């Protein structure tokens, strides 16, 4: 019985760790997108209206 409980606990830890990793990866990607957007906004304030930035 203890062996089975140990195996279940290890499987639980693996599943919990994998889901935590996916959530942190998604959060990291969203933060990178926000930083890029804010950087473009800050750069666009330096140039007059009507100019095109790549």
Backbone as ProteinMPNN parsed JSONL, in Angstrom:
{"seq_chain_A": "XXXXXXXXXXXXXXXXXXXXXXXXXXXXXXXXXXXXXXXXXXXXXXXXXXXXXX", "coords_chain_A": {"N_chain_A": [[0.825, -1.196, 0.0], [1.946, 1.256, 0.744], [3.855, 1.594, -1.213], [2.302, 1.969, -3.503], [1.029, 4.363, -2.82], [3.246, 6.02, -2.756], [4.031, 6.015, -5.448], [1.761, 7.242, -6.584], [2.007, 9.758, -5.403], [4.406, 10.679, -6.528], [3.652, 10.809, -9.234], [1.67, 12.743, -9.007], [3.266, 14.945, -8.237], [4.795, 15.277, -10.553], [2.817, 15.932, -12.479], [1.77, 18.266, -11.299], [4.062, 19.906, -11.292], [4.545, 20.135, -14.053], [2.229, 21.488, -14.969], [2.537, 23.86, -13.537], [4.918, 24.785, -14.68], [4.017, 25.277, -17.332], [2.172, 27.346, -16.871], [3.866, 29.362, -15.873], [5.505, 29.731, -18.095], [3.685, 30.737, -19.978], [3.011, 33.122, -18.693], [5.499, 34.417, -18.735], [5.884, 34.746, -21.521], [3.762, 36.493, -22.086], [4.582, 38.742, -20.637], [6.891, 39.442, -22.044], [5.747, 40.203, -24.503], [4.272, 42.44, -23.649], [6.37, 44.126, -22.807], [7.693, 44.601, -25.25], [5.671, 45.961, -26.643], [5.332, 48.25, -25.013], [7.869, 49.339, -25.303], [7.878, 50.037, -28.024], [5.867, 51.96, -27.93], [7.071, 53.947, -26.331], [9.219, 54.649, -27.979], [7.824, 55.64, -30.169], [6.845, 58.018, -29.185], [8.981, 59.695, -29.352], [9.235, 60.54, -31.943], [7.79, 62.724, -34.418], [4.216, 63.054, -35.187], [2.782, 61.083, -37.794], [5.062, 60.037, -38.948], [6.703, 57.048, -40.045], [7.508, 54.063, -38.468], [9.484, 51.196, -38.528]], "CA_chain_A": [[0.0, 0.0, 0.0], [2.815, 2.429, 0.79], [4.504, 1.726, -2.519], [1.3, 2.548, -4.403], [0.857, 5.756, -2.423], [4.45, 6.725, -3.187], [3.951, 6.185, -6.9], [0.736, 8.258, -6.832], [2.558, 11.044, -4.99], [5.385, 11.077, -7.543], [2.889, 11.186, -10.427], [1.047, 14.027, -8.677], [4.297, 15.98, -8.285], [5.164, 15.493, -11.961], [1.716, 16.655, -13.124], [1.721, 19.601, -10.709], [5.221, 20.639, -11.78], [4.368, 20.414, -15.478], [1.233, 22.551, -15.118], [3.158, 25.081, -13.025], [5.857, 25.215, -15.715], [3.264, 25.839, -18.452], [1.617, 28.637, -16.46], [4.955, 30.331, -15.783], [5.939, 29.995, -19.462], [2.678, 31.619, -20.571], [3.163, 34.435, -18.052], [6.742, 34.995, -19.248], [5.648, 35.168, -22.902], [2.91, 37.678, -22.054], [5.394, 39.863, -20.171], [7.766, 39.831, -23.152], [4.915, 40.934, -25.463], [3.974, 43.746, -23.065], [7.581, 44.94, -22.83], [7.926, 45.026, -26.625], [4.661, 46.955, -26.97], [5.668, 49.482, -24.3], [9.078, 49.895, -25.897], [7.464, 50.703, -29.259], [5.121, 53.157, -27.563], [8.025, 54.95, -25.871], [9.978, 55.105, -29.14], [6.944, 56.426, -31.039], [6.692, 59.35, -28.603], [10.147, 60.507, -29.69], [9.131, 61.011, -33.318], [6.542, 63.474, -34.656], [3.101, 62.296, -35.745], [2.794, 60.892, -39.247], [6.254, 59.324, -39.4], [6.51, 55.596, -40.021], [8.599, 53.323, -37.81], [9.432, 49.76, -38.829]], "C_chain_A": [[0.869, 1.259, 0.0], [3.505, 2.668, -0.543], [3.555, 2.391, -3.513], [1.074, 4.023, -4.077], [2.064, 6.593, -2.85], [4.443, 6.997, -4.674], [2.928, 7.26, -7.248], [1.255, 9.652, -6.488], [3.561, 11.56, -6.022], [4.683, 11.523, -8.82], [2.218, 12.538, -10.196], [2.069, 15.16, -8.767], [4.705, 16.298, -9.719], [4.077, 16.301, -12.671], [1.642, 18.083, -12.607], [2.876, 20.46, -11.218], [5.073, 21.023, -13.244], [3.351, 21.531, -15.694], [1.791, 23.882, -14.616], [4.136, 25.642, -14.047], [5.124, 25.876, -16.883], [2.676, 27.198, -18.095], [2.702, 29.699, -16.393], [5.472, 30.689, -17.175], [4.971, 30.952, -20.155], [2.803, 33.033, -19.991], [4.416, 35.143, -18.576], [6.556, 35.521, -20.67], [4.777, 36.411, -22.953], [3.686, 38.905, -21.594], [6.334, 40.354, -21.267], [6.969, 40.638, -24.183], [4.597, 42.329, -24.944], [5.188, 44.657, -23.111], [7.869, 45.446, -24.233], [6.94, 46.12, -27.022], [4.979, 48.282, -26.288], [6.909, 50.14, -24.875], [8.737, 50.627, -27.201], [6.694, 51.981, -28.961], [6.069, 54.275, -27.125], [8.838, 55.517, -27.036], [9.104, 55.999, -30.016], [6.716, 57.825, -30.487], [7.853, 60.27, -28.977], [10.032, 61.145, -31.065], [7.815, 61.771, -33.51], [5.465, 62.591, -35.28], [3.217, 62.206, -37.254], [4.036, 60.215, -39.767], [6.034, 57.839, -39.234], [7.745, 54.943, -39.412], [8.429, 51.847, -38.122], [9.296, 48.956, -37.582]], "O_chain_A": [[0.546, 2.23, -0.685], [3.713, 3.811, -0.949], [3.959, 3.27, -4.274], [0.941, 4.841, -4.987], [1.912, 7.744, -3.259], [4.807, 8.088, -5.114], [3.186, 8.102, -8.108], [0.975, 10.616, -7.202], [3.562, 12.747, -6.349], [5.082, 12.518, -9.427], [2.2, 13.383, -11.091], [1.768, 16.221, -9.314], [4.934, 17.459, -10.06], [4.385, 17.253, -13.388], [1.47, 19.016, -13.392], [2.674, 21.63, -11.541], [5.443, 22.132, -13.631], [3.579, 22.425, -16.509], [1.535, 24.924, -15.219], [4.179, 26.854, -14.258], [5.556, 26.919, -17.373], [2.679, 28.108, -18.924], [2.477, 30.832, -16.819], [5.841, 31.839, -17.412], [5.401, 31.878, -20.843], [2.711, 34.02, -20.722], [4.384, 36.347, -18.83], [7.016, 36.616, -20.991], [5.018, 37.298, -23.773], [3.466, 40.0, -22.111], [6.55, 41.559, -21.401], [7.46, 41.65, -24.685], [4.644, 43.298, -25.702], [5.057, 45.841, -23.42], [8.253, 46.604, -24.399], [7.324, 47.098, -27.665], [4.902, 49.333, -26.924], [6.993, 51.367, -24.929], [9.252, 51.717, -27.451], [6.852, 52.978, -29.664], [5.883, 55.429, -27.511], [9.115, 56.715, -27.08], [9.58, 57.002, -30.549], [6.419, 58.74, -31.255], [7.718, 61.492, -28.923], [10.656, 62.173, -31.329], [6.832, 61.483, -32.828], [5.754, 61.527, -35.827], [3.691, 63.133, -37.91], [4.072, 59.843, -40.94], [5.261, 57.415, -38.374], [8.877, 55.238, -39.797], [7.33, 51.309, -37.989], [9.237, 47.728, -37.643]]}, "name": "protein", "num_of_chains": 1, "seq": "XXXXXXXXXXXXXXXXXXXXXXXXXXXXXXXXXXXXXXXXXXXXXXXXXXXXXX"}
